[in-house]
Amino acid sequence: MSLAFEEVFAIANAFVGIPMAGRTDAWILNDAVVAHHIPQDSPDLIRFREAYLRHLAVELEKPGTARKGIMPGVGPLLDALAPRPDVFLALLTGNYETGARLKLQYFDLWKYFACGAFGDDAPHRNVLVPKALAAVRACGGPTFAAANAIVIGDTPLDVGCAIHAGARSIGVATGSHSVDELRAAGADVVLTDLSDTDEVVRLLCGWK
């Protein structure tokens, strides 16, 4: 995002001090636009998204300096859940849809999700649960209330969007927020990670 912002607006390190964890890409960009006094109707904002996705595709192939990889247990858990008739997997993310696909395809995880809700036009994360439920219906999945959905995430904002919609939530402390922070945010259950596949499946599928 920093590389794209510099390319389009000639401002380096534009996202320093702007929180990112759990926020939608549209929200993060809006904060940078406000911070750097760029008109909200600037046509260059469309160019920013195009530049960001182009840079993202390149950066994914580099080793980088930050943590890069699949968190513990994610692959085995998705393998265990995908064939179950009592589970429908959908993606709920603040990423632009194309960005989410680039990231998940890189780790061979995109194939698990038939549809989802994305951050393209989401000003904040709280609109995403209803969007995800509508997307599930539109792609031929079941119709169900938010109360029967479970949001799994690693930030208080993930927990907050579940609470806002009346869904349940599992906080997973593999990101930048601790077990205590996720619990304080109101998560129904908090796990250190998803490495115990049988226990997580039991929790998800036995939740009444």
MDTraj code that builds the backbone (N, CA, C; nanometers):
import mdtraj as md
import numpy as np

residues = "MET SER LEU ALA PHE GLU GLU VAL PHE ALA ILE ALA ASN ALA PHE VAL GLY ILE PRO MET ALA GLY ARG THR ASP ALA TRP ILE LEU ASN ASP ALA VAL VAL ALA HIS HIS ILE PRO GLN ASP SER PRO ASP LEU ILE ARG PHE ARG GLU ALA TYR LEU ARG HIS LEU ALA VAL GLU LEU GLU LYS PRO GLY THR ALA ARG LYS GLY ILE MET PRO GLY VAL GLY PRO LEU LEU ASP ALA LEU ALA PRO ARG PRO ASP VAL PHE LEU ALA LEU LEU THR GLY ASN TYR GLU THR GLY ALA ARG LEU LYS LEU GLN TYR PHE ASP LEU TRP LYS TYR PHE ALA CYS GLY ALA PHE GLY ASP ASP ALA PRO HIS ARG ASN VAL LEU VAL PRO LYS ALA LEU ALA ALA VAL ARG ALA CYS GLY GLY PRO THR PHE ALA ALA ALA ASN ALA ILE VAL ILE GLY ASP THR PRO LEU ASP VAL GLY CYS ALA ILE HIS ALA GLY ALA ARG SER ILE GLY VAL ALA THR GLY SER HIS SER VAL ASP GLU LEU ARG ALA ALA GLY ALA ASP VAL VAL LEU THR ASP LEU SER ASP THR ASP GLU VAL VAL ARG LEU LEU CYS GLY TRP LYS".split()
xyz = np.array([
    [0.0834, -0.1191, 0.0000],
    [0.0000, 0.0000, 0.0000],
    [0.0875, 0.1250, 0.0000],
    [0.1958, 0.1205, 0.0746],
    [0.2873, 0.2342, 0.0798],
    [0.3501, 0.2609, -0.0569],
    [0.3927, 0.1546, -0.1244],
    [0.4518, 0.1699, -0.2566],
    [0.3506, 0.2283, -0.3554],
    [0.2272, 0.1829, -0.3481],
    [0.1231, 0.2318, -0.4386],
    [0.0914, 0.3777, -0.4111],
    [0.0848, 0.4136, -0.2836],
    [0.0532, 0.5520, -0.2477],
    [0.1639, 0.6454, -0.2962],
    [0.2875, 0.6024, -0.2802],
    [0.3991, 0.6843, -0.3265],
    [0.3975, 0.6971, -0.4785],
    [0.3650, 0.5881, -0.5471],
    [0.3593, 0.5923, -0.6931],
    [0.2525, 0.6890, -0.7422],
    [0.1351, 0.6847, -0.6801],
    [0.0214, 0.7621, -0.7294],
    [0.0220, 0.9056, -0.6780],
    [0.0561, 0.9238, -0.5489],
    [0.0449, 1.0568, -0.4885],
    [0.1793, 1.1213, -0.4538],
    [0.2892, 1.0504, -0.4812],
    [0.4248, 1.1026, -0.4546],
    [0.4451, 1.1342, -0.3063],
    [0.3857, 1.0523, -0.2197],
    [0.4029, 1.0669, -0.0751],
    [0.4574, 0.9360, -0.0212],
    [0.5770, 0.9406, 0.0356],
    [0.6410, 0.8190, 0.0874],
    [0.5926, 0.7891, 0.2292],
    [0.5922, 0.6610, 0.2635],
    [0.5568, 0.6164, 0.3989],
    [0.4239, 0.6745, 0.4455],
    [0.3275, 0.6744, 0.3569],
    [0.2008, 0.7433, 0.3816],
    [0.1168, 0.6794, 0.4918],
    [0.1448, 0.5540, 0.5261],
    [0.0590, 0.4845, 0.6223],
    [0.1214, 0.4742, 0.7613],
    [0.2315, 0.5433, 0.7827],
    [0.2934, 0.5447, 0.9151],
    [0.1951, 0.6055, 1.0154],
    [0.1700, 0.5324, 1.1235],
    [0.0781, 0.5801, 1.2265],
    [-0.0679, 0.5516, 1.2008],
    [-0.0989, 0.4906, 1.0858],
    [-0.2385, 0.4577, 1.0537],
    [-0.2632, 0.3118, 1.0888],
    [-0.3560, 0.2825, 1.1805],
    [-0.3822, 0.1432, 1.2182],
    [-0.4330, 0.0626, 1.0991],
    [-0.3902, -0.0633, 1.0908],
    [-0.4324, -0.1491, 0.9800],
    [-0.5012, -0.2763, 1.0262],
    [-0.4593, -0.3331, 1.1377],
    [-0.5083, -0.4650, 1.1797],
    [-0.6601, -0.4665, 1.1931],
    [-0.7244, -0.5553, 1.1168],
    [-0.8683, -0.5729, 1.1274],
    [-0.9504, -0.4732, 1.0497],
    [-0.8882, -0.3716, 0.9912],
    [-0.9621, -0.2702, 0.9179],
    [-0.9787, -0.3109, 0.7713],
    [-1.0774, -0.2521, 0.7055],
    [-1.0943, -0.2782, 0.5630],
    [-0.9945, -0.1933, 0.4847],
    [-0.9590, -0.2410, 0.3660],
    [-0.8674, -0.1651, 0.2818],
    [-0.9241, -0.0270, 0.2499],
    [-1.0551, -0.0187, 0.2266],
    [-1.1180, 0.1104, 0.1979],
    [-1.1043, 0.2055, 0.3173],
    [-1.1182, 0.1538, 0.4367],
    [-1.1062, 0.2326, 0.5598],
    [-0.9618, 0.2824, 0.5765],
    [-0.8655, 0.1930, 0.5567],
    [-0.7240, 0.2292, 0.5694],
    [-0.6878, 0.3379, 0.4678],
    [-0.7311, 0.3191, 0.3445],
    [-0.7021, 0.4180, 0.2413],
    [-0.7660, 0.5520, 0.2760],
    [-0.8892, 0.5503, 0.3236],
    [-0.9566, 0.6752, 0.3584],
    [-0.8813, 0.7508, 0.4670],
    [-0.8290, 0.6785, 0.5660],
    [-0.7511, 0.7437, 0.6715],
    [-0.6271, 0.8117, 0.6141],
    [-0.5615, 0.7459, 0.5190],
    [-0.4419, 0.8047, 0.4569],
    [-0.4790, 0.9262, 0.3722],
    [-0.5903, 0.9165, 0.3023],
    [-0.6364, 1.0280, 0.2194],
    [-0.6641, 1.1510, 0.3059],
    [-0.7294, 1.1285, 0.4184],
    [-0.7586, 1.2395, 0.5101],
    [-0.6293, 1.2954, 0.5691],
    [-0.5408, 1.2060, 0.6121],
    [-0.4164, 1.2490, 0.6763],
    [-0.3299, 1.3326, 0.5828],
    [-0.3360, 1.3040, 0.4537],
    [-0.2488, 1.3731, 0.3589],
    [-0.3249, 1.4742, 0.2722],
    [-0.4480, 1.5073, 0.3148],
    [-0.5248, 1.6167, 0.2541],
    [-0.5474, 1.5968, 0.1050],
    [-0.5807, 1.4755, 0.0695],
    [-0.6132, 1.4427, -0.0698],
    [-0.7647, 1.4473, -0.0854],
    [-0.8166, 1.5111, -0.1892],
    [-0.9619, 1.5190, -0.2078],
    [-1.0265, 1.3810, -0.2123],
    [-1.1383, 1.3680, -0.1438],
    [-1.2072, 1.2389, -0.1374],
    [-1.2564, 1.1923, -0.2744],
    [-1.2751, 1.2867, -0.3666],
    [-1.3243, 1.2503, -0.4996],
    [-1.2125, 1.2470, -0.6035],
    [-1.0887, 1.2384, -0.5576],
    [-0.9758, 1.2357, -0.6508],
    [-0.9847, 1.1139, -0.7423],
    [-0.9755, 1.1342, -0.8738],
    [-0.9780, 1.0194, -0.9657],
    [-0.8565, 0.9279, -0.9471],
    [-0.7527, 0.9799, -0.8823],
    [-0.6333, 0.8984, -0.8591],
    [-0.6584, 0.7848, -0.7603],
    [-0.7683, 0.7908, -0.6858],
    [-0.7982, 0.6830, -0.5914],
    [-0.8236, 0.5512, -0.6641],
    [-0.8793, 0.5580, -0.7837],
    [-0.8968, 0.4365, -0.8636],
    [-0.7606, 0.3841, -0.9061],
    [-0.6714, 0.4736, -0.9435],
    [-0.5356, 0.4339, -0.9804],
    [-0.4626, 0.3717, -0.8627],
    [-0.4926, 0.4199, -0.7398],
    [-0.4266, 0.3630, -0.6221],
    [-0.4575, 0.2151, -0.6098],
    [-0.5834, 0.1778, -0.6227],
    [-0.6192, 0.0367, -0.6083],
    [-0.5481, -0.0487, -0.7130],
    [-0.5447, 0.0000, -0.8351],
    [-0.4772, -0.0737, -0.9418],
    [-0.3279, -0.0885, -0.9104],
    [-0.2665, 0.0198, -0.8624],
    [-0.1235, 0.0160, -0.8301],
    [-0.0977, -0.0759, -0.7116],
    [-0.1858, -0.0698, -0.6117],
    [-0.1691, -0.1557, -0.4940],
    [-0.1712, -0.3027, -0.5327],
    [-0.2668, -0.3428, -0.6121],
    [-0.2788, -0.4835, -0.6506],
    [-0.1599, -0.5276, -0.7346],
    [-0.1091, -0.4394, -0.8166],
    [0.0090, -0.4715, -0.8964],
    [0.1313, -0.4896, -0.8061],
    [0.1497, -0.3988, -0.7112],
    [0.2632, -0.4111, -0.6186],
    [0.2477, -0.5340, -0.5290],
    [0.1244, -0.5623, -0.4857],
    [0.1008, -0.6773, -0.3988],
    [0.1430, -0.8069, -0.4669],
    [0.1076, -0.8213, -0.5932],
    [0.1432, -0.9434, -0.6665],
    [0.2938, -0.9623, -0.6711],
    [0.3673, -0.8523, -0.6811],
    [0.5137, -0.8588, -0.6847],
    [0.5697, -0.8885, -0.5462],
    [0.5176, -0.8188, -0.4453],
    [0.5706, -0.8325, -0.3096],
    [0.5473, -0.9715, -0.2516],
    [0.4384, -1.0363, -0.2916],
    [0.4107, -1.1707, -0.2419],
    [0.5211, -1.2695, -0.2781],
    [0.5882, -1.2432, -0.3873],
    [0.6927, -1.3347, -0.4328],
    [0.8270, -1.3097, -0.3646],
    [0.8362, -1.2027, -0.2857],
    [0.9613, -1.1691, -0.2181],
    [0.9624, -1.2271, -0.0769],
    [1.0809, -1.2545, -0.0218],
    [1.0868, -1.3108, 0.1143],
    [1.0382, -1.2146, 0.2208],
    [1.0632, -1.0862, 0.2033],
    [1.0165, -0.9878, 0.3006],
    [1.0882, -0.9972, 0.4333],
    [1.0475, -0.9125, 0.5272],
    [1.1098, -0.9101, 0.6599],
    [1.0100, -0.9419, 0.7704],
    [0.8811, -0.9365, 0.7417],
    [0.7788, -0.9646, 0.8432],
    [0.7378, -1.1115, 0.8365],
    [0.6509, -1.1519, 0.9281],
    [0.6012, -1.2891, 0.9294],
    [0.5228, -1.3167, 0.8010],
    [0.5505, -1.4304, 0.7407],
    [0.4829, -1.4667, 0.6165],
    [0.4602, -1.6162, 0.6168],
    [0.3366, -1.6575, 0.6185],
    [0.3066, -1.7998, 0.6186],
    [0.1659, -1.8255, 0.6667],
    [0.1276, -1.9505, 0.6666],
    [-0.0039, -1.9913, 0.7142],
    [0.0050, -2.0153, 0.8646],
    [-0.0893, -1.9629, 0.9384],
    [-0.0884, -1.9795, 1.0829],
    [-0.1148, -2.1264, 1.1199],
    [-0.0685, -2.1686, 1.2371],
    [-0.0798, -2.3097, 1.2775],
    [-0.2230, -2.3630, 1.2707],
    [-0.2375, -2.4765, 1.2055],
    [-0.3650, -2.5475, 1.2038],
    [-0.4638, -2.5057, 1.0974],
    [-0.4367, -2.3955, 1.0259],
    [-0.5362, -2.3444, 0.9306],
    [-0.5636, -2.4445, 0.8190],
    [-0.4585, -2.4984, 0.7568],
    [-0.4776, -2.5940, 0.6475],
    [-0.5530, -2.7185, 0.6889],
    [-0.5084, -2.7897, 0.7938],
    [-0.5812, -2.9084, 0.8381],
    [-0.7260, -2.8787, 0.8798],
    [-0.7488, -2.7625, 0.9394],
    [-0.8858, -2.7285, 0.9795],
    [-0.9749, -2.7109, 0.8577],
    [-0.9275, -2.6390, 0.7559],
    [-1.0069, -2.6210, 0.6348],
    [-1.0316, -2.7544, 0.5651],
    [-0.9304, -2.8408, 0.5641],
    [-0.9484, -2.9745, 0.5059],
    [-1.0562, -3.0533, 0.5800],
    [-1.0606, -3.0377, 0.7105],
    [-1.1583, -3.1107, 0.7911],
    [-1.2993, -3.0544, 0.7743],
    [-1.3111, -2.9233, 0.7558],
    [-1.4426, -2.8596, 0.7486],
    [-1.5038, -2.8645, 0.6084],
    [-1.4194, -2.8568, 0.5051],
    [-1.4695, -2.8428, 0.3682],
    [-1.5706, -2.9499, 0.3275],
    [-1.5501, -3.0797, 0.3598],
    [-1.6453, -3.1805, 0.3123],
    [-1.7697, -3.1967, 0.4001],
    [-1.7762, -3.1267, 0.5107],
    [-1.8877, -3.1482, 0.6034],
    [-2.0166, -3.0859, 0.5500],
    [-2.1288, -3.1598, 0.5539],
    [-2.2552, -3.1049, 0.5054],
    [-2.3168, -3.0020, 0.6003],
    [-2.2689, -2.9989, 0.7247],
    [-2.3258, -2.9063, 0.8227],
    [-2.2428, -2.7784, 0.8369],
    [-2.1494, -2.7555, 0.7439],
    [-2.0641, -2.6369, 0.7473],
    [-2.0619, -2.5734, 0.6094],
    [-2.0688, -2.4405, 0.6050],
    [-2.0458, -2.3684, 0.4798],
    [-1.9347, -2.2675, 0.5052],
    [-1.8234, -2.2819, 0.4340],
    [-1.7098, -2.1929, 0.4521],
    [-1.7235, -2.0710, 0.3619],
    [-1.7152, -1.9544, 0.4212],
    [-1.7152, -1.8296, 0.3448],
    [-1.6054, -1.7401, 0.3996],
    [-1.5544, -1.6555, 0.3137],
    [-1.4460, -1.5661, 0.3527],
    [-1.5038, -1.4304, 0.3910],
    [-1.4621, -1.3797, 0.5047],
    [-1.4998, -1.2451, 0.5477],
    [-1.3693, -1.1713, 0.5749],
    [-1.3394, -1.0717, 0.4921],
    [-1.2106, -1.0042, 0.5032],
    [-1.2221, -0.8578, 0.4645],
    [-1.1403, -0.7765, 0.5267],
    [-1.1336, -0.6355, 0.4910],
    [-1.0524, -0.6087, 0.3666],
    [-0.9867, -0.7097, 0.3119],
    [-0.9075, -0.6934, 0.1904],
    [-0.9969, -0.6669, 0.0694],
    [-0.9435, -0.5925, -0.0276],
    [-1.0090, -0.5893, -0.1579],
    [-1.0199, -0.7336, -0.2081],
    [-1.1257, -0.7641, -0.2826],
    [-1.1460, -0.9024, -0.3252],
    [-1.0272, -0.9548, -0.4068],
    [-0.9774, -0.8747, -0.4988],
    [-0.8636, -0.9206, -0.5787],
    [-0.7403, -0.9399, -0.4922],
    [-0.7195, -0.8525, -0.3938],
    [-0.6070, -0.8669, -0.3023],
    [-0.6187, -0.9927, -0.2185],
    [-0.7393, -1.0202, -0.1705],
    [-0.7614, -1.1420, -0.0929],
    [-0.7313, -1.2652, -0.1769],
    [-0.7758, -1.2629, -0.3023],
    [-0.7508, -1.3784, -0.3897],
    [-0.6013, -1.3963, -0.4141],
    [-0.5292, -1.2878, -0.4376],
    [-0.3848, -1.2969, -0.4579],
    [-0.3164, -1.3588, -0.3363],
    [-0.3523, -1.3135, -0.2188],
    [-0.2888, -1.3629, -0.0965],
    [-0.3225, -1.5102, -0.0727],
    [-0.4491, -1.5450, -0.0838],
    [-0.4895, -1.6820, -0.0526],
    [-0.4466, -1.7806, -0.1608],
    [-0.4460, -1.7381, -0.2860],
    [-0.3961, -1.8273, -0.3909],
    [-0.2479, -1.8556, -0.3725],
    [-0.1746, -1.7580, -0.3234],
    [-0.0316, -1.7779, -0.2999],
    [-0.0091, -1.8930, -0.2026],
    [-0.0967, -1.9051, -0.1029],
    [-0.0849, -2.0112, -0.0032],
    [-0.1789, -2.1288, -0.0302],
    [-0.2400, -2.1317, -0.1494],
    [-0.3295, -2.2396, -0.1914],
    [-0.4499, -2.2545, -0.0981],
    [-0.5040, -2.1423, -0.0530],
    [-0.6192, -2.1447, 0.0372],
    [-0.7473, -2.0914, -0.0280],
    [-0.7357, -2.0242, -0.1404],
    [-0.8537, -1.9641, -0.2041],
    [-0.9574, -2.0701, -0.2407],
    [-0.9113, -2.1895, -0.2729],
    [-0.9992, -2.2963, -0.3205],
    [-1.1037, -2.3383, -0.2177],
    [-1.0845, -2.3048, -0.0919],
    [-1.1771, -2.3478, 0.0123],
    [-1.3028, -2.2603, 0.0206],
    [-1.3014, -2.1443, -0.0430],
    [-1.4090, -2.0470, -0.0226],
    [-1.4839, -2.0205, -0.1526],
    [-1.6116, -2.0557, -0.1530],
    [-1.6932, -2.0357, -0.2727],
    [-1.7309, -1.8894, -0.2912],
    [-1.7339, -1.8144, -0.1821],
    [-1.7768, -1.6751, -0.1892],
    [-1.7397, -1.6063, -0.0576],
    [-1.7776, -1.4808, -0.0480],
    [-1.7464, -1.4103, 0.0759],
    [-1.7805, -1.2630, 0.0684],
    [-1.7368, -1.1898, 0.1686],
    [-1.7557, -1.0446, 0.1757],
    [-1.6188, -0.9803, 0.1862],
    [-1.6008, -0.8707, 0.1127],
    [-1.4688, -0.8109, 0.0983],
    [-1.4734, -0.6612, 0.1279],
    [-1.3550, -0.6030, 0.1396],
    [-1.3462, -0.4643, 0.1833],
    [-1.3475, -0.3613, 0.0734],
    [-1.3827, -0.3984, -0.0504],
    [-1.3760, -0.3045, -0.1617],
    [-1.4540, -0.1754, -0.1354],
    [-1.5765, -0.1897, -0.0919],
    [-1.6608, -0.0726, -0.0702],
    [-1.7126, -0.0663, 0.0733],
    [-1.6389, -0.1272, 0.1632],
    [-1.6820, -0.1325, 0.3030],
    [-1.6100, -0.0247, 0.3835],
    [-1.6821, 0.0762, 0.4333],
    [-1.6169, 0.1818, 0.5109],
    [-1.5652, 0.1321, 0.6450],
    [-1.6244, 0.0265, 0.6956],
    [-1.5778, -0.0341, 0.8211],
    [-1.6189, -0.1809, 0.8211],
    [-1.5661, -0.2546, 0.9172],
    [-1.5833, -0.3998, 0.9150],
    [-1.7252, -0.4449, 0.9540],
    [-1.7996, -0.3602, 1.0223],
    [-1.9292, -0.4034, 1.0736],
    [-2.0324, -0.4332, 0.9653],
    [-2.0080, -0.3891, 0.8434],
    [-2.1040, -0.4180, 0.7360],
    [-2.0792, -0.5540, 0.6730],
    [-1.9717, -0.6223, 0.7106],
    [-1.9300, -0.7400, 0.6352],
    [-2.0081, -0.8673, 0.6662],
    [-2.0559, -0.8856, 0.7882],
    [-2.1320, -1.0080, 0.8167],
    [-2.2600, -1.0145, 0.7332],
    [-2.3427, -0.9091, 0.7297],
    [-2.4603, -0.9158, 0.6414],
    [-2.4228, -0.9371, 0.4946],
    [-2.3144, -0.8739, 0.4494],
    [-2.2699, -0.8939, 0.3113],
    [-2.2296, -1.0394, 0.2873],
    [-2.1631, -1.1006, 0.3856],
    [-2.1216, -1.2401, 0.3714],
    [-2.2430, -1.3323, 0.3656],
    [-2.3417, -1.3094, 0.4505],
    [-2.4622, -1.3933, 0.4495],
    [-2.5347, -1.3820, 0.3158],
    [-2.5423, -1.2601, 0.2609],
    [-2.6066, -1.2405, 0.1314],
    [-2.5267, -1.3093, 0.0206],
    [-2.3938, -1.3041, 0.0309],
    [-2.3090, -1.3688, -0.0702],
    [-2.3265, -1.5202, -0.0670],
    [-2.3399, -1.5760, 0.0515],
    [-2.3605, -1.7206, 0.0648],
    [-2.4902, -1.7613, -0.0052],
    [-2.5966, -1.6856, 0.0202],
    [-2.7239, -1.7152, -0.0459],
    [-2.7113, -1.7035, -0.1977],
    [-2.6432, -1.5981, -0.2437],
    [-2.6317, -1.5721, -0.3875],
    [-2.5514, -1.6788, -0.4595],
    [-2.4589, -1.7429, -0.3899],
    [-2.3768, -1.8441, -0.4582],
    [-2.4305, -1.9857, -0.4356],
    [-2.5559, -1.9943, -0.3894],
    [-2.6205, -2.1242, -0.3778],
    [-2.6042, -2.1918, -0.2442],
    [-2.5504, -2.1201, -0.1462],
    [-2.5357, -2.1757, -0.0127],
    [-2.6641, -2.1643, 0.0673],
    [-2.6619, -2.2066, 0.1904],
    [-2.7825, -2.2037, 0.2732],
    [-2.8198, -2.0627, 0.3165],
    [-2.9455, -2.0462, 0.3481],
    [-2.9940, -1.9212, 0.4071],
    [-3.0024, -1.9402, 0.5577],
    [-2.9357, -1.8559, 0.6309],
    [-2.9399, -1.8677, 0.7768],
    [-2.9170, -1.7315, 0.8393],
    [-2.9593, -1.7189, 0.9637],
    [-2.9467, -1.5922, 1.0353],
    [-2.8045, -1.5719, 1.0846],
    [-2.7722, -1.4473, 1.1134],
    [-2.6394, -1.4160, 1.1659],
    [-2.6119, -1.4911, 1.2951],
    [-2.7160, -1.5195, 1.3723],
    [-2.6974, -1.5906, 1.4990],
    [-2.6403, -1.7303, 1.4796],
    [-2.6523, -1.7835, 1.3581],
    [-2.5995, -1.9164, 1.3288],
    [-2.4667, -1.9112, 1.2533],
    [-2.4109, -1.7914, 1.2414],
    [-2.2794, -1.7754, 1.1779],
    [-2.1732, -1.7627, 1.2867],
    [-2.0547, -1.8092, 1.2551],
    [-1.9409, -1.7973, 1.3470],
    [-1.8276, -1.7262, 1.2733],
    [-1.7869, -1.6145, 1.3264],
    [-1.6763, -1.5379, 1.2698],
    [-1.5480, -1.5772, 1.3424],
    [-1.4476, -1.6159, 1.2669],
    [-1.3165, -1.6487, 1.3239],
    [-1.2193, -1.5401, 1.2811],
    [-1.1549, -1.4758, 1.3782],
    [-1.0632, -1.3684, 1.3439],
    [-0.9603, -1.3444, 1.4522],
    [-0.8627, -1.2600, 1.4201],
    [-0.7525, -1.2395, 1.5141],
    [-0.7410, -1.0965, 1.5654],
    [-0.8443, -1.0144, 1.5450],
    [-0.8412, -0.8778, 1.5972],
    [-0.9717, -0.8464, 1.6703],
    [-0.9689, -0.7489, 1.7603],
    [-1.0930, -0.7052, 1.8252],
    [-1.1976, -0.6565, 1.7249],
    [-1.1557, -0.6030, 1.6119],
    [-1.2521, -0.5588, 1.5117],
    [-1.3257, -0.6755, 1.4483],
    [-1.2601, -0.7912, 1.4349],
    [-1.3287, -0.9113, 1.3876],
    [-1.4372, -0.9516, 1.4861],
    [-1.4004, -0.9493, 1.6135],
    [-1.4972, -0.9827, 1.7189],
    [-1.6104, -0.8813, 1.7182],
    [-1.5755, -0.7544, 1.7031],
    [-1.6770, -0.6487, 1.7046],
    [-1.7760, -0.6597, 1.5916],
    [-1.7317, -0.7007, 1.4724],
    [-1.8256, -0.7117, 1.3606],
    [-1.9226, -0.8267, 1.3830],
    [-1.8761, -0.9324, 1.4504],
    [-1.9657, -1.0428, 1.4845],
    [-2.0703, -0.9972, 1.5861],
    [-2.0261, -0.9287, 1.6886],
    [-2.1184, -0.8796, 1.7910],
    [-2.2211, -0.7855, 1.7290],
    [-2.1752, -0.6957, 1.6434],
    [-2.2641, -0.5976, 1.5805],
    [-2.3760, -0.6652, 1.5023],
    [-2.3430, -0.7776, 1.4356],
    [-2.4405, -0.8463, 1.3513],
    [-2.5212, -0.9516, 1.4270],
    [-2.4829, -0.9799, 1.5520],
    [-2.5503, -1.0846, 1.6273],
    [-2.4958, -1.2230, 1.5993],
    [-2.3752, -1.2306, 1.5407],
    [-2.3099, -1.3594, 1.5156],
    [-2.2229, -1.3977, 1.6341],
    [-2.1751, -1.5206, 1.6344],
    [-2.0815, -1.5651, 1.7372],
    [-1.9393, -1.5486, 1.6858],
    [-1.8439, -1.5568, 1.7757],
    [-1.7067, -1.5309, 1.7325],
    [-1.6063, -1.6164, 1.8078],
    [-1.5011, -1.6504, 1.7353],
    [-1.3847, -1.7166, 1.7941],
    [-1.2640, -1.6269, 1.7661],
    [-1.2015, -1.5813, 1.8716],
    [-1.0802, -1.5032, 1.8577],
    [-0.9596, -1.5953, 1.8601],
    [-0.8655, -1.5716, 1.7693],
    [-0.7458, -1.6543, 1.7597],
    [-0.6234, -1.5631, 1.7736],
    [-0.5436, -1.5882, 1.8754],
    [-0.4354, -1.4958, 1.9110],
    [-0.3068, -1.5231, 1.8334],
    [-0.3185, -1.5349, 1.7014],
    [-0.1997, -1.5549, 1.6187],
    [-0.1579, -1.4262, 1.5487],
    [-0.2290, -1.3182, 1.5737],
    [-0.1951, -1.1904, 1.5135],
    [-0.1269, -1.0998, 1.6140],
    [-0.1612, -0.9727, 1.6090],
    [-0.0969, -0.8745, 1.6963],
    [-0.1740, -0.8502, 1.8251],
    [-0.2813, -0.9266, 1.8474],
    [-0.3626, -0.9084, 1.9686],
    [-0.3596, -1.0350, 2.0532],
    [-0.3524, -1.0148, 2.1831],
    [-0.3355, -1.1253, 2.2772],
    [-0.4680, -1.1928, 2.3087],
    [-0.4575, -1.3068, 2.3759],
    [-0.5767, -1.3766, 2.4245],
    [-0.6603, -1.2834, 2.5113],
    [-0.5963, -1.2121, 2.6008],
    [-0.6690, -1.1226, 2.6912],
    [-0.7394, -1.0109, 2.6148],
    [-0.6747, -0.9564, 2.5135],
    [-0.7361, -0.8485, 2.4356],
    [-0.8577, -0.8987, 2.3586],
    [-0.8477, -1.0173, 2.3020],
    [-0.9606, -1.0729, 2.2276],
    [-1.0755, -1.1085, 2.3206],
    [-1.0414, -1.1587, 2.4386],
    [-1.1447, -1.1891, 2.5370],
    [-1.2138, -1.0610, 2.5840],
    [-1.1356, -0.9575, 2.6070],
    [-1.1924, -0.8294, 2.6509],
    [-1.2812, -0.7678, 2.5428],
    [-1.2525, -0.7978, 2.4169],
    [-1.3340, -0.7457, 2.3072],
    [-1.4706, -0.8126, 2.2996],
    [-1.4858, -0.9265, 2.3706],
    [-1.6151, -0.9937, 2.3743],
    [-1.6251, -1.1212, 2.2953],
    [-1.5117, -1.1776, 2.2542],
    [-1.5163, -1.3043, 2.1803],
    [-1.5810, -1.4132, 2.2640],
    [-1.6637, -1.4948, 2.2019],
    [-1.7288, -1.6039, 2.2737],
    [-1.6281, -1.7081, 2.3200],
    [-1.5282, -1.7334, 2.2354],
    [-1.4213, -1.8281, 2.2662],
    [-1.2913, -1.7663, 2.2166],
    [-1.1837, -1.7877, 2.2897],
    [-1.0523, -1.7408, 2.2447],
    [-0.9550, -1.8577, 2.2471],
    [-0.8817, -1.8748, 2.1372],
    [-0.7822, -1.9806, 2.1242],
    [-0.6458, -1.9197, 2.0966],
    [-0.5408, -1.9854, 2.1406],
    [-0.4067, -1.9360, 2.1093],
    [-0.3754, -1.9564, 1.9615],
    [-0.4244, -2.0659, 1.9042],
    [-0.4126, -2.0901, 1.7604],
    [-0.5135, -2.1990, 1.7228],
    [-0.5076, -2.2453, 1.5984],
    [-0.6043, -2.3450, 1.5493],
    [-0.5399, -2.4814, 1.5306],
    [-0.4333, -2.5079, 1.6031],
    [-0.3555, -2.6293, 1.5787],
    [-0.4248, -2.7580, 1.6217],
    [-0.5182, -2.7501, 1.7166],
    [-0.5902, -2.8695, 1.7603],
    [-0.7152, -2.8863, 1.6738],
    [-0.6982, -2.9487, 1.5588],
    [-0.8064, -2.9581, 1.4606],
    [-0.9315, -3.0222, 1.5185],
    [-0.9172, -3.1335, 1.5866],
    [-1.0343, -3.2042, 1.6396],
    [-1.1107, -3.1173, 1.7381],
    [-1.0391, -3.0433, 1.8212],
    [-1.1047, -2.9590, 1.9205],
    [-1.1770, -2.8423, 1.8536],
    [-1.1164, -2.7835, 1.7534],
    [-1.1811, -2.6708, 1.6864],
    [-1.3041, -2.7181, 1.6091],
    [-1.2947, -2.8330, 1.5417],
    [-1.4110, -2.8876, 1.4712],
    [-1.5222, -2.9187, 1.5706],
    [-1.4865, -2.9784, 1.6836],
    [-1.5866, -3.0085, 1.7863],
    [-1.6541, -2.8806, 1.8346],
    [-1.5747, -2.7764, 1.8527],
    [-1.6285, -2.6496, 1.8992],
    [-1.7216, -2.5879, 1.7945],
    [-1.6771, -2.5844, 1.6702],
    [-1.7566, -2.5221, 1.5649],
    [-1.8847, -2.5988, 1.5364],
    [-1.8748, -2.7282, 1.5253],
    [-1.9892, -2.8099, 1.4822],
    [-2.0778, -2.8525, 1.5977],
    [-2.0323, -2.8355, 1.7189],
    [-2.1145, -2.8703, 1.8337],
    [-2.1782, -2.7503, 1.9001],
    [-2.1564, -2.6329, 1.8441],
    [-2.2065, -2.5076, 1.9028],
    [-2.3543, -2.4944, 1.8737],
    [-2.4342, -2.4981, 1.9757],
    [-2.5793, -2.4862, 1.9584],
    [-2.6280, -2.3520, 2.0118],
])
top = md.Topology()
chain = top.add_chain()
for i, resn in enumerate(residues, 1):
    res = top.add_residue(resn, chain, resSeq=i)
    for name in ("N", "CA", "C"):
        top.add_atom(name, md.element.get_by_symbol(name[0]), res)
traj = md.Trajectory(xyz[None], top)
